[in-house]
Structures are given as C-alpha cells and as structure tokens.
Amino acid sequence: MNNSFYNDFAARFAASTLPSLVRSFNSQVGKRGFNSVRAAHDQALIDELVRRGIDVSAVFDGTTLSFAHHVELDNNRLVIR
C-alpha cells in the first residue's frame, strides 16, 4: 500500500464527520476494481472508524473487509442495512 495515499486519506477522514465516513463506506459498495489507491482508502477509512470507537465487526474481521452491503451507524456500530 502506498503510504502517501494512506496518509492523505487518513488526514481527510480524521477531519470528517461520522455520517460522512459512513457515506464514504457506502460509496464503495458494489465497486469491483481494486488497486493500491483503493487499498489505502479502505484501510484509512476502517482505521478512522476504529480510532473513533466504532464497532466495525459487521464488515471487517481484522483481515477481510466486505463492501457487499450498505451500512448505517447504530449506537457506535456499523450495521448492515
């Protein structure tokens, strides 16, 4: 993963609201392409959610991240819609 891209996304997500982070997650649902920029985006997004104390276990098991379904925030947890 490109650290420059990761750092850019991490800074952007750190300044974002929680609803904005959820929208960023949902914007990735159904996208099939994958490259180093998307890897940096996805990792920075999950890292920021976890940093804020959000339970991401519905979409991330510590290794695999799933963008199969849209999510919403419910009591500091991402839940599948």
PDB file of N, CA, C and O in Angstrom:
ATOM      1  N   MET A   1       0.847  -1.169   0.000  1.00  0.00           N
ATOM      2  CA  MET A   1       0.000   0.000   0.000  1.00  0.00           C
ATOM      3  C   MET A   1       0.896   1.237   0.000  1.00  0.00           C
ATOM      4  O   MET A   1       1.941   1.270   0.651  1.00  0.00           O
ATOM      5  N   ASN A   2       0.471   2.231  -0.731  1.00  0.00           N
ATOM      6  CA  ASN A   2       1.223   3.477  -0.845  1.00  0.00           C
ATOM      7  C   ASN A   2       0.957   4.351   0.388  1.00  0.00           C
ATOM      8  O   ASN A   2      -0.172   4.791   0.608  1.00  0.00           O
ATOM      9  N   ASN A   3       1.996   4.597   1.186  1.00  0.00           N
ATOM     10  CA  ASN A   3       1.832   5.374   2.419  1.00  0.00           C
ATOM     11  C   ASN A   3       1.390   6.804   2.165  1.00  0.00           C
ATOM     12  O   ASN A   3       0.685   7.385   2.990  1.00  0.00           O
ATOM     13  N   SER A   4       1.788   7.382   1.040  1.00  0.00           N
ATOM     14  CA  SER A   4       1.385   8.747   0.722  1.00  0.00           C
ATOM     15  C   SER A   4      -0.129   8.825   0.541  1.00  0.00           C
ATOM     16  O   SER A   4      -0.778   9.722   1.078  1.00  0.00           O
ATOM     17  N   PHE A   5      -0.692   7.873  -0.225  1.00  0.00           N
ATOM     18  CA  PHE A   5      -2.146   7.845  -0.402  1.00  0.00           C
ATOM     19  C   PHE A   5      -2.830   7.594   0.937  1.00  0.00           C
ATOM     20  O   PHE A   5      -3.811   8.257   1.274  1.00  0.00           O
ATOM     21  N   TYR A   6      -2.306   6.632   1.699  1.00  0.00           N
ATOM     22  CA  TYR A   6      -2.899   6.322   3.001  1.00  0.00           C
ATOM     23  C   TYR A   6      -2.909   7.570   3.885  1.00  0.00           C
ATOM     24  O   TYR A   6      -3.935   7.894   4.484  1.00  0.00           O
ATOM     25  N   ASN A   7      -1.793   8.261   3.971  1.00  0.00           N
ATOM     26  CA  ASN A   7      -1.705   9.462   4.810  1.00  0.00           C
ATOM     27  C   ASN A   7      -2.679  10.540   4.357  1.00  0.00           C
ATOM     28  O   ASN A   7      -3.278  11.221   5.189  1.00  0.00           O
ATOM     29  N   ASP A   8      -2.843  10.701   3.046  1.00  0.00           N
ATOM     30  CA  ASP A   8      -3.799  11.680   2.519  1.00  0.00           C
ATOM     31  C   ASP A   8      -5.222  11.318   2.931  1.00  0.00           C
ATOM     32  O   ASP A   8      -5.975  12.166   3.411  1.00  0.00           O
ATOM     33  N   PHE A   9      -5.584  10.046   2.737  1.00  0.00           N
ATOM     34  CA  PHE A   9      -6.929   9.611   3.121  1.00  0.00           C
ATOM     35  C   PHE A   9      -7.119   9.699   4.633  1.00  0.00           C
ATOM     36  O   PHE A   9      -8.177  10.125   5.097  1.00  0.00           O
ATOM     37  N   ALA A  10      -6.116   9.305   5.403  1.00  0.00           N
ATOM     38  CA  ALA A  10      -6.221   9.344   6.866  1.00  0.00           C
ATOM     39  C   ALA A  10      -6.477  10.767   7.356  1.00  0.00           C
ATOM     40  O   ALA A  10      -7.300  10.977   8.247  1.00  0.00           O
ATOM     41  N   ALA A  11      -5.790  11.731   6.788  1.00  0.00           N
ATOM     42  CA  ALA A  11      -5.994  13.131   7.177  1.00  0.00           C
ATOM     43  C   ALA A  11      -7.401  13.587   6.806  1.00  0.00           C
ATOM     44  O   ALA A  11      -8.064  14.271   7.587  1.00  0.00           O
ATOM     45  N   ARG A  12      -7.852  13.209   5.619  1.00  0.00           N
ATOM     46  CA  ARG A  12      -9.197  13.591   5.184  1.00  0.00           C
ATOM     47  C   ARG A  12     -10.256  12.974   6.095  1.00  0.00           C
ATOM     48  O   ARG A  12     -11.193  13.655   6.513  1.00  0.00           O
ATOM     49  N   PHE A  13     -10.107  11.683   6.401  1.00  0.00           N
ATOM     50  CA  PHE A  13     -11.101  11.015   7.234  1.00  0.00           C
ATOM     51  C   PHE A  13     -11.071  11.528   8.672  1.00  0.00           C
ATOM     52  O   PHE A  13     -12.114  11.580   9.324  1.00  0.00           O
ATOM     53  N   ALA A  14      -9.909  11.902   9.174  1.00  0.00           N
ATOM     54  CA  ALA A  14      -9.800  12.434  10.538  1.00  0.00           C
ATOM     55  C   ALA A  14     -10.597  13.728  10.688  1.00  0.00           C
ATOM     56  O   ALA A  14     -11.077  14.043  11.776  1.00  0.00           O
ATOM     57  N   ALA A  15     -10.734  14.469   9.602  1.00  0.00           N
ATOM     58  CA  ALA A  15     -11.468  15.737   9.622  1.00  0.00           C
ATOM     59  C   ALA A  15     -12.943  15.570   9.253  1.00  0.00           C
ATOM     60  O   ALA A  15     -13.689  16.550   9.236  1.00  0.00           O
ATOM     61  N   SER A  16     -13.368  14.349   8.960  1.00  0.00           N
ATOM     62  CA  SER A  16     -14.736  14.088   8.504  1.00  0.00           C
ATOM     63  C   SER A  16     -15.665  13.775   9.668  1.00  0.00           C
ATOM     64  O   SER A  16     -15.230  13.342  10.735  1.00  0.00           O
ATOM     65  N   THR A  17     -16.946  14.004   9.439  1.00  0.00           N
ATOM     66  CA  THR A  17     -17.966  13.623  10.416  1.00  0.00           C
ATOM     67  C   THR A  17     -18.243  12.129  10.288  1.00  0.00           C
ATOM     68  O   THR A  17     -17.912  11.513   9.275  1.00  0.00           O
ATOM     69  N   LEU A  18     -18.849  11.556  11.314  1.00  0.00           N
ATOM     70  CA  LEU A  18     -19.218  10.138  11.233  1.00  0.00           C
ATOM     71  C   LEU A  18     -20.179   9.859  10.080  1.00  0.00           C
ATOM     72  O   LEU A  18     -19.977   8.881   9.359  1.00  0.00           O
ATOM     73  N   PRO A  19     -21.223  10.680   9.872  1.00  0.00           N
ATOM     74  CA  PRO A  19     -22.086  10.424   8.714  1.00  0.00           C
ATOM     75  C   PRO A  19     -21.316  10.449   7.391  1.00  0.00           C
ATOM     76  O   PRO A  19     -21.617   9.678   6.480  1.00  0.00           O
ATOM     77  N   SER A  20     -20.338  11.322   7.290  1.00  0.00           N
ATOM     78  CA  SER A  20     -19.522  11.379   6.083  1.00  0.00           C
ATOM     79  C   SER A  20     -18.700  10.105   5.912  1.00  0.00           C
ATOM     80  O   SER A  20     -18.544   9.616   4.794  1.00  0.00           O
ATOM     81  N   LEU A  21     -18.179   9.571   6.997  1.00  0.00           N
ATOM     82  CA  LEU A  21     -17.423   8.317   6.923  1.00  0.00           C
ATOM     83  C   LEU A  21     -18.323   7.165   6.479  1.00  0.00           C
ATOM     84  O   LEU A  21     -17.907   6.318   5.689  1.00  0.00           O
ATOM     85  N   VAL A  22     -19.544   7.135   6.983  1.00  0.00           N
ATOM     86  CA  VAL A  22     -20.492   6.092   6.572  1.00  0.00           C
ATOM     87  C   VAL A  22     -20.816   6.245   5.087  1.00  0.00           C
ATOM     88  O   VAL A  22     -20.889   5.249   4.367  1.00  0.00           O
ATOM     89  N   ARG A  23     -21.009   7.471   4.624  1.00  0.00           N
ATOM     90  CA  ARG A  23     -21.253   7.695   3.191  1.00  0.00           C
ATOM     91  C   ARG A  23     -20.058   7.240   2.362  1.00  0.00           C
ATOM     92  O   ARG A  23     -20.233   6.659   1.291  1.00  0.00           O
ATOM     93  N   SER A  24     -18.851   7.498   2.846  1.00  0.00           N
ATOM     94  CA  SER A  24     -17.651   7.046   2.135  1.00  0.00           C
ATOM     95  C   SER A  24     -17.629   5.530   2.038  1.00  0.00           C
ATOM     96  O   SER A  24     -17.302   4.974   0.990  1.00  0.00           O
ATOM     97  N   PHE A  25     -17.978   4.860   3.131  1.00  0.00           N
ATOM     98  CA  PHE A  25     -18.044   3.396   3.093  1.00  0.00           C
ATOM     99  C   PHE A  25     -19.079   2.953   2.065  1.00  0.00           C
ATOM    100  O   PHE A  25     -18.785   2.130   1.198  1.00  0.00           O
ATOM    101  N   ASN A  26     -20.284   3.497   2.161  1.00  0.00           N
ATOM    102  CA  ASN A  26     -21.366   3.069   1.277  1.00  0.00           C
ATOM    103  C   ASN A  26     -21.081   3.366  -0.189  1.00  0.00           C
ATOM    104  O   ASN A  26     -21.603   2.679  -1.067  1.00  0.00           O
ATOM    105  N   SER A  27     -20.276   4.360  -0.467  1.00  0.00           N
ATOM    106  CA  SER A  27     -19.943   4.675  -1.864  1.00  0.00           C
ATOM    107  C   SER A  27     -19.085   3.584  -2.496  1.00  0.00           C
ATOM    108  O   SER A  27     -18.976   3.518  -3.721  1.00  0.00           O
ATOM    109  N   GLN A  28     -18.482   2.735  -1.683  1.00  0.00           N
ATOM    110  CA  GLN A  28     -17.634   1.657  -2.199  1.00  0.00           C
ATOM    111  C   GLN A  28     -18.412   0.367  -2.464  1.00  0.00           C
ATOM    112  O   GLN A  28     -17.894  -0.545  -3.109  1.00  0.00           O
ATOM    113  N   VAL A  29     -19.649   0.283  -1.974  1.00  0.00           N
ATOM    114  CA  VAL A  29     -20.444  -0.933  -2.146  1.00  0.00           C
ATOM    115  C   VAL A  29     -20.683  -1.191  -3.628  1.00  0.00           C
ATOM    116  O   VAL A  29     -21.125  -0.312  -4.367  1.00  0.00           O
ATOM    117  N   GLY A  30     -20.384  -2.405  -4.040  1.00  0.00           N
ATOM    118  CA  GLY A  30     -20.611  -2.818  -5.422  1.00  0.00           C
ATOM    119  C   GLY A  30     -19.474  -2.525  -6.375  1.00  0.00           C
ATOM    120  O   GLY A  30     -19.504  -2.979  -7.518  1.00  0.00           O
ATOM    121  N   LYS A  31     -18.481  -1.786  -5.945  1.00  0.00           N
ATOM    122  CA  LYS A  31     -17.348  -1.496  -6.826  1.00  0.00           C
ATOM    123  C   LYS A  31     -16.437  -2.710  -6.882  1.00  0.00           C
ATOM    124  O   LYS A  31     -16.098  -3.290  -5.850  1.00  0.00           O
ATOM    125  N   ARG A  32     -16.046  -3.089  -8.083  1.00  0.00           N
ATOM    126  CA  ARG A  32     -15.246  -4.299  -8.266  1.00  0.00           C
ATOM    127  C   ARG A  32     -13.756  -4.016  -8.424  1.00  0.00           C
ATOM    128  O   ARG A  32     -12.932  -4.859  -8.071  1.00  0.00           O
ATOM    129  N   GLY A  33     -13.402  -2.862  -8.942  1.00  0.00           N
ATOM    130  CA  GLY A  33     -11.993  -2.559  -9.189  1.00  0.00           C
ATOM    131  C   GLY A  33     -11.208  -2.447  -7.894  1.00  0.00           C
ATOM    132  O   GLY A  33     -11.736  -2.019  -6.867  1.00  0.00           O
ATOM    133  N   PHE A  34      -9.944  -2.834  -7.952  1.00  0.00           N
ATOM    134  CA  PHE A  34      -9.106  -2.741  -6.762  1.00  0.00           C
ATOM    135  C   PHE A  34      -7.689  -2.404  -7.176  1.00  0.00           C
ATOM    136  O   PHE A  34      -7.136  -3.022  -8.086  1.00  0.00           O
ATOM    137  N   ASN A  35      -7.108  -1.431  -6.513  1.00  0.00           N
ATOM    138  CA  ASN A  35      -5.718  -1.049  -6.768  1.00  0.00           C
ATOM    139  C   ASN A  35      -5.142  -0.470  -5.479  1.00  0.00           C
ATOM    140  O   ASN A  35      -5.808  -0.463  -4.444  1.00  0.00           O
ATOM    141  N   SER A  36      -3.922   0.009  -5.544  1.00  0.00           N
ATOM    142  CA  SER A  36      -3.262   0.484  -4.325  1.00  0.00           C
ATOM    143  C   SER A  36      -3.940   1.722  -3.734  1.00  0.00           C
ATOM    144  O   SER A  36      -3.921   1.915  -2.518  1.00  0.00           O
ATOM    145  N   VAL A  37      -4.532   2.553  -4.578  1.00  0.00           N
ATOM    146  CA  VAL A  37      -5.221   3.742  -4.067  1.00  0.00           C
ATOM    147  C   VAL A  37      -6.461   3.323  -3.283  1.00  0.00           C
ATOM    148  O   VAL A  37      -6.725   3.842  -2.199  1.00  0.00           O
ATOM    149  N   ARG A  38      -7.214   2.386  -3.837  1.00  0.00           N
ATOM    150  CA  ARG A  38      -8.403   1.921  -3.123  1.00  0.00           C
ATOM    151  C   ARG A  38      -8.010   1.200  -1.837  1.00  0.00           C
ATOM    152  O   ARG A  38      -8.683   1.351  -0.818  1.00  0.00           O
ATOM    153  N   ALA A  39      -6.945   0.430  -1.870  1.00  0.00           N
ATOM    154  CA  ALA A  39      -6.481  -0.248  -0.655  1.00  0.00           C
ATOM    155  C   ALA A  39      -6.158   0.773   0.432  1.00  0.00           C
ATOM    156  O   ALA A  39      -6.510   0.575   1.595  1.00  0.00           O
ATOM    157  N   ALA A  40      -5.494   1.856   0.059  1.00  0.00           N
ATOM    158  CA  ALA A  40      -5.153   2.910   1.014  1.00  0.00           C
ATOM    159  C   ALA A  40      -6.420   3.573   1.549  1.00  0.00           C
ATOM    160  O   ALA A  40      -6.534   3.824   2.749  1.00  0.00           O
ATOM    161  N   HIS A  41      -7.365   3.855   0.663  1.00  0.00           N
ATOM    162  CA  HIS A  41      -8.648   4.455   1.048  1.00  0.00           C
ATOM    163  C   HIS A  41      -9.369   3.570   2.052  1.00  0.00           C
ATOM    164  O   HIS A  41      -9.789   4.028   3.115  1.00  0.00           O
ATOM    165  N   ASP A  42      -9.507   2.295   1.700  1.00  0.00           N
ATOM    166  CA  ASP A  42     -10.264   1.372   2.540  1.00  0.00           C
ATOM    167  C   ASP A  42      -9.623   1.210   3.915  1.00  0.00           C
ATOM    168  O   ASP A  42     -10.319   1.222   4.931  1.00  0.00           O
ATOM    169  N   GLN A  43      -8.314   1.059   3.950  1.00  0.00           N
ATOM    170  CA  GLN A  43      -7.623   0.876   5.229  1.00  0.00           C
ATOM    171  C   GLN A  43      -7.710   2.138   6.085  1.00  0.00           C
ATOM    172  O   GLN A  43      -7.939   2.054   7.292  1.00  0.00           O
ATOM    173  N   ALA A  44      -7.529   3.293   5.474  1.00  0.00           N
ATOM    174  CA  ALA A  44      -7.620   4.551   6.229  1.00  0.00           C
ATOM    175  C   ALA A  44      -9.033   4.765   6.767  1.00  0.00           C
ATOM    176  O   ALA A  44      -9.203   5.267   7.878  1.00  0.00           O
ATOM    177  N   LEU A  45     -10.033   4.392   5.995  1.00  0.00           N
ATOM    178  CA  LEU A  45     -11.424   4.541   6.422  1.00  0.00           C
ATOM    179  C   LEU A  45     -11.717   3.655   7.630  1.00  0.00           C
ATOM    180  O   LEU A  45     -12.258   4.127   8.630  1.00  0.00           O
ATOM    181  N   ILE A  46     -11.367   2.387   7.542  1.00  0.00           N
ATOM    182  CA  ILE A  46     -11.608   1.473   8.657  1.00  0.00           C
ATOM    183  C   ILE A  46     -10.800   1.900   9.884  1.00  0.00           C
ATOM    184  O   ILE A  46     -11.306   1.880  11.006  1.00  0.00           O
ATOM    185  N   ASP A  47      -9.551   2.283   9.665  1.00  0.00           N
ATOM    186  CA  ASP A  47      -8.717   2.728  10.788  1.00  0.00           C
ATOM    187  C   ASP A  47      -9.338   3.920  11.504  1.00  0.00           C
ATOM    188  O   ASP A  47      -9.301   3.990  12.733  1.00  0.00           O
ATOM    189  N   GLU A  48      -9.906   4.854  10.752  1.00  0.00           N
ATOM    190  CA  GLU A  48     -10.521   6.034  11.372  1.00  0.00           C
ATOM    191  C   GLU A  48     -11.780   5.654  12.139  1.00  0.00           C
ATOM    192  O   GLU A  48     -12.014   6.163  13.235  1.00  0.00           O
ATOM    193  N   LEU A  49     -12.587   4.773  11.578  1.00  0.00           N
ATOM    194  CA  LEU A  49     -13.785   4.330  12.290  1.00  0.00           C
ATOM    195  C   LEU A  49     -13.404   3.647  13.604  1.00  0.00           C
ATOM    196  O   LEU A  49     -14.006   3.917  14.644  1.00  0.00           O
ATOM    197  N   VAL A  50     -12.418   2.774  13.556  1.00  0.00           N
ATOM    198  CA  VAL A  50     -11.957   2.081  14.763  1.00  0.00           C
ATOM    199  C   VAL A  50     -11.372   3.084  15.757  1.00  0.00           C
ATOM    200  O   VAL A  50     -11.623   2.986  16.959  1.00  0.00           O
ATOM    201  N   ARG A  51     -10.595   4.047  15.260  1.00  0.00           N
ATOM    202  CA  ARG A  51      -9.999   5.066  16.132  1.00  0.00           C
ATOM    203  C   ARG A  51     -11.075   5.826  16.908  1.00  0.00           C
ATOM    204  O   ARG A  51     -10.856   6.240  18.047  1.00  0.00           O
ATOM    205  N   ARG A  52     -12.232   6.004  16.282  1.00  0.00           N
ATOM    206  CA  ARG A  52     -13.337   6.718  16.937  1.00  0.00           C
ATOM    207  C   ARG A  52     -14.195   5.809  17.810  1.00  0.00           C
ATOM    208  O   ARG A  52     -15.198   6.249  18.371  1.00  0.00           O
ATOM    209  N   GLY A  53     -13.805   4.559  17.923  1.00  0.00           N
ATOM    210  CA  GLY A  53     -14.536   3.642  18.792  1.00  0.00           C
ATOM    211  C   GLY A  53     -15.740   2.991  18.153  1.00  0.00           C
ATOM    212  O   GLY A  53     -16.606   2.470  18.855  1.00  0.00           O
ATOM    213  N   ILE A  54     -15.812   3.011  16.835  1.00  0.00           N
ATOM    214  CA  ILE A  54     -16.934   2.401  16.128  1.00  0.00           C
ATOM    215  C   ILE A  54     -16.670   0.906  15.963  1.00  0.00           C
ATOM    216  O   ILE A  54     -15.584   0.503  15.549  1.00  0.00           O
ATOM    217  N   ASP A  55     -17.668   0.091  16.288  1.00  0.00           N
ATOM    218  CA  ASP A  55     -17.586  -1.357  16.102  1.00  0.00           C
ATOM    219  C   ASP A  55     -17.805  -1.650  14.620  1.00  0.00           C
ATOM    220  O   ASP A  55     -18.898  -1.429  14.097  1.00  0.00           O
ATOM    221  N   VAL A  56     -16.782  -2.141  13.951  1.00  0.00           N
ATOM    222  CA  VAL A  56     -16.850  -2.417  12.511  1.00  0.00           C
ATOM    223  C   VAL A  56     -16.937  -3.911  12.226  1.00  0.00           C
ATOM    224  O   VAL A  56     -16.739  -4.329  11.086  1.00  0.00           O
ATOM    225  N   SER A  57     -17.230  -4.727  13.243  1.00  0.00           N
ATOM    226  CA  SER A  57     -17.195  -6.182  13.089  1.00  0.00           C
ATOM    227  C   SER A  57     -18.198  -6.719  12.070  1.00  0.00           C
ATOM    228  O   SER A  57     -18.040  -7.844  11.597  1.00  0.00           O
ATOM    229  N   ALA A  58     -19.217  -5.951  11.723  1.00  0.00           N
ATOM    230  CA  ALA A  58     -20.174  -6.401  10.705  1.00  0.00           C
ATOM    231  C   ALA A  58     -19.552  -6.431   9.316  1.00  0.00           C
ATOM    232  O   ALA A  58     -20.050  -7.126   8.430  1.00  0.00           O
ATOM    233  N   VAL A  59     -18.458  -5.677   9.117  1.00  0.00           N
ATOM    234  CA  VAL A  59     -17.849  -5.592   7.784  1.00  0.00           C
ATOM    235  C   VAL A  59     -16.360  -5.918   7.766  1.00  0.00           C
ATOM    236  O   VAL A  59     -15.777  -6.083   6.694  1.00  0.00           O
ATOM    237  N   PHE A  60     -15.740  -6.011   8.936  1.00  0.00           N
ATOM    238  CA  PHE A  60     -14.290  -6.221   8.999  1.00  0.00           C
ATOM    239  C   PHE A  60     -13.960  -7.164  10.144  1.00  0.00           C
ATOM    240  O   PHE A  60     -14.311  -6.908  11.296  1.00  0.00           O
ATOM    241  N   ASP A  61     -13.278  -8.266   9.814  1.00  0.00           N
ATOM    242  CA  ASP A  61     -12.936  -9.258  10.836  1.00  0.00           C
ATOM    243  C   ASP A  61     -11.491  -9.152  11.307  1.00  0.00           C
ATOM    244  O   ASP A  61     -10.989 -10.042  11.994  1.00  0.00           O
ATOM    245  N   GLY A  62     -10.839  -8.083  10.946  1.00  0.00           N
ATOM    246  CA  GLY A  62      -9.437  -7.907  11.284  1.00  0.00           C
ATOM    247  C   GLY A  62      -8.513  -8.242  10.139  1.00  0.00           C
ATOM    248  O   GLY A  62      -7.344  -7.857  10.137  1.00  0.00           O
ATOM    249  N   THR A  63      -9.043  -8.967   9.156  1.00  0.00           N
ATOM    250  CA  THR A  63      -8.278  -9.346   7.967  1.00  0.00           C
ATOM    251  C   THR A  63      -9.024  -8.992   6.695  1.00  0.00           C
ATOM    252  O   THR A  63      -8.468  -8.370   5.791  1.00  0.00           O
ATOM    253  N   THR A  64     -10.282  -9.391   6.632  1.00  0.00           N
ATOM    254  CA  THR A  64     -11.092  -9.220   5.429  1.00  0.00           C
ATOM    255  C   THR A  64     -12.124  -8.119   5.633  1.00  0.00           C
ATOM    256  O   THR A  64     -12.820  -8.072   6.648  1.00  0.00           O
ATOM    257  N   LEU A  65     -12.204  -7.238   4.648  1.00  0.00           N
ATOM    258  CA  LEU A  65     -13.159  -6.134   4.661  1.00  0.00           C
ATOM    259  C   LEU A  65     -14.188  -6.378   3.569  1.00  0.00           C
ATOM    260  O   LEU A  65     -13.826  -6.651   2.424  1.00  0.00           O
ATOM    261  N   SER A  66     -15.467  -6.282   3.913  1.00  0.00           N
ATOM    262  CA  SER A  66     -16.534  -6.536   2.947  1.00  0.00           C
ATOM    263  C   SER A  66     -17.306  -5.259   2.624  1.00  0.00           C
ATOM    264  O   SER A  66     -17.780  -4.547   3.509  1.00  0.00           O
ATOM    265  N   PHE A  67     -17.413  -5.001   1.328  1.00  0.00           N
ATOM    266  CA  PHE A  67     -18.254  -3.911   0.839  1.00  0.00           C
ATOM    267  C   PHE A  67     -19.466  -4.487   0.110  1.00  0.00           C
ATOM    268  O   PHE A  67     -19.945  -3.902  -0.862  1.00  0.00           O
ATOM    269  N   ALA A  68     -19.960  -5.629   0.576  1.00  0.00           N
ATOM    270  CA  ALA A  68     -21.075  -6.305  -0.079  1.00  0.00           C
ATOM    271  C   ALA A  68     -22.411  -5.612   0.182  1.00  0.00           C
ATOM    272  O   ALA A  68     -23.333  -5.712  -0.627  1.00  0.00           O
ATOM    273  N   HIS A  69     -22.515  -4.914   1.308  1.00  0.00           N
ATOM    274  CA  HIS A  69     -23.793  -4.314   1.700  1.00  0.00           C
ATOM    275  C   HIS A  69     -23.584  -2.898   2.226  1.00  0.00           C
ATOM    276  O   HIS A  69     -22.533  -2.563   2.773  1.00  0.00           O
ATOM    277  N   HIS A  70     -24.610  -2.085   2.043  1.00  0.00           N
ATOM    278  CA  HIS A  70     -24.596  -0.757   2.645  1.00  0.00           C
ATOM    279  C   HIS A  70     -24.725  -0.904   4.161  1.00  0.00           C
ATOM    280  O   HIS A  70     -25.277  -1.881   4.667  1.00  0.00           O
ATOM    281  N   VAL A  71     -24.205   0.084   4.859  1.00  0.00           N
ATOM    282  CA  VAL A  71     -24.254   0.070   6.323  1.00  0.00           C
ATOM    283  C   VAL A  71     -24.849   1.374   6.827  1.00  0.00           C
ATOM    284  O   VAL A  71     -24.992   2.348   6.089  1.00  0.00           O
ATOM    285  N   GLU A  72     -25.187   1.361   8.098  1.00  0.00           N
ATOM    286  CA  GLU A  72     -25.592   2.572   8.793  1.00  0.00           C
ATOM    287  C   GLU A  72     -25.007   2.519  10.197  1.00  0.00           C
ATOM    288  O   GLU A  72     -24.609   1.458  10.679  1.00  0.00           O
ATOM    289  N   LEU A  73     -24.963   3.653  10.832  1.00  0.00           N
ATOM    290  CA  LEU A  73     -24.408   3.751  12.178  1.00  0.00           C
ATOM    291  C   LEU A  73     -25.535   3.609  13.183  1.00  0.00           C
ATOM    292  O   LEU A  73     -26.541   4.314  13.105  1.00  0.00           O
ATOM    293  N   ASP A  74     -25.363   2.690  14.133  1.00  0.00           N
ATOM    294  CA  ASP A  74     -26.368   2.459  15.168  1.00  0.00           C
ATOM    295  C   ASP A  74     -25.646   2.234  16.499  1.00  0.00           C
ATOM    296  O   ASP A  74     -25.017   1.196  16.702  1.00  0.00           O
ATOM    297  N   ASN A  75     -25.740   3.199  17.389  1.00  0.00           N
ATOM    298  CA  ASN A  75     -25.099   3.086  18.709  1.00  0.00           C
ATOM    299  C   ASN A  75     -23.621   2.717  18.612  1.00  0.00           C
ATOM    300  O   ASN A  75     -23.170   1.749  19.224  1.00  0.00           O
ATOM    301  N   ASN A  76     -22.886   3.488  17.846  1.00  0.00           N
ATOM    302  CA  ASN A  76     -21.440   3.296  17.671  1.00  0.00           C
ATOM    303  C   ASN A  76     -21.073   1.954  17.049  1.00  0.00           C
ATOM    304  O   ASN A  76     -19.993   1.419  17.302  1.00  0.00           O
ATOM    305  N   ARG A  77     -21.966   1.419  16.243  1.00  0.00           N
ATOM    306  CA  ARG A  77     -21.700   0.184  15.498  1.00  0.00           C
ATOM    307  C   ARG A  77     -22.125   0.379  14.055  1.00  0.00           C
ATOM    308  O   ARG A  77     -23.146   1.009  13.778  1.00  0.00           O
ATOM    309  N   LEU A  78     -21.336  -0.166  13.136  1.00  0.00           N
ATOM    310  CA  LEU A  78     -21.795  -0.257  11.757  1.00  0.00           C
ATOM    311  C   LEU A  78     -22.676  -1.488  11.672  1.00  0.00           C
ATOM    312  O   LEU A  78     -22.276  -2.576  12.085  1.00  0.00           O
ATOM    313  N   VAL A  79     -23.872  -1.316  11.137  1.00  0.00           N
ATOM    314  CA  VAL A  79     -24.787  -2.440  10.946  1.00  0.00           C
ATOM    315  C   VAL A  79     -25.190  -2.490   9.483  1.00  0.00           C
ATOM    316  O   VAL A  79     -25.314  -1.464   8.814  1.00  0.00           O
ATOM    317  N   ILE A  80     -25.392  -3.717   9.002  1.00  0.00           N
ATOM    318  CA  ILE A  80     -25.819  -3.927   7.619  1.00  0.00           C
ATOM    319  C   ILE A  80     -27.249  -3.433   7.486  1.00  0.00           C
ATOM    320  O   ILE A  80     -28.100  -3.718   8.330  1.00  0.00           O
ATOM    321  N   ARG A  81     -27.506  -2.680   6.402  1.00  0.00           N
ATOM    322  CA  ARG A  81     -28.877  -2.203   6.146  1.00  0.00           C
ATOM    323  C   ARG A  81     -29.675  -3.295   5.500  1.00  0.00           C
ATOM    324  O   ARG A  81     -30.853  -3.104   5.201  1.00  0.00           O
TER     325      ARG A  81
END
